[in-house]
C-alpha cells in the first residue's frame, strides 16, 4: 500500500471469511428483491425514469422563474420592510421555527 489514505481505510488488512460471507449474502438478498436496481440497472417504469417526469409540475415549484426570488433579494438588500406591513405581536412563543 503506497497511499496512506488506503491504509487509513484498512485496505492493508485481510477480509475475514465472516465479513465476506455477510457481504455476499447482502448482495444476493438485494438482487432477489423485486424492482431493485441490480448492478446499476433500473426499472424503466419507475416515475423518475420516465421522460415526462417533472416533480416541479406536480408540486408547483418552478425554480428561478421571475418573481420567485424577489422577496429574498429585498430581504438581502434591506428594502423588504419598506413595502411589508408592520409585524403584529401575537404573544405566542415557539421553541423552534423552521422556514
Buried (B, 14 or more C-beta within 10 A) or exposed (E): EEEEEEEEEEEEEEEEEEEEEEEEEEEEEEEEEEEEEEEEEEEEEEEEEEEEEEEEEEEEEEEEEEEEEEEEEBEEEEEBEEEEEEEEEEEEEEEEEEE
